[in-house]
Amino acid sequence: MNPMHRAFLKTPIGHLEVTGSENGIRTLYFLDFRVKPQHVPACLRTCITQLEEYFHGTRQSFELKLDLQGSPFQLSVWNELVKIPYGSTISYLELAQKTGNIKAFRAVGGANGHNPVSVIVPCHRVIGSNGRLVGYRGGLKRKKWLLEHEHAFSQRDLFYGKL
């Protein structure tokens, strides 16, 4: 068994914690607190570099080995998420259709919400059927920022009110 390592990255929308091993990236979560820069373990350097490139606007897709832990259903949803192109969005209903069960949109929403590697597996690209931003573990402000960063919604406001 390969030991788990972690690294931190400061981004325009908060700090990220990345965990993984030689088997691949296991988690990527936004933190609601600051962390001091630390040594980046060798097995996480490529991930940190690619995330830096993404946040600087020079990377649109990730080429990383992932070590995702989830149920077969969750893994099927996460597999569909990585197929959503940069700068695009789909609804939870569309995502349910892509997983083969249109009636499972609530379960798809749950699996989307439990995505352990946000940004890399782009769960932020899933929106409500009405075109509104809904649900994001990192917070709707971050989801809005990520979509605007990708120019998915640069021309319209998706909120009824301000965040």
PyMOL commands that set and color helices and strands:
alter all, ss='L'
color gray80, all
select helices_A, chain A and resi 42-55+72-81+92-98+102-113+123-125+140-149
alter helices_A, ss='H'
color red, helices_A
select strands_A, chain A and resi 5-11+14-21+24-30+90-91+126-127
alter strands_A, ss='S'
color yellow, strands_A
deselect
rebuild
show_as cartoon
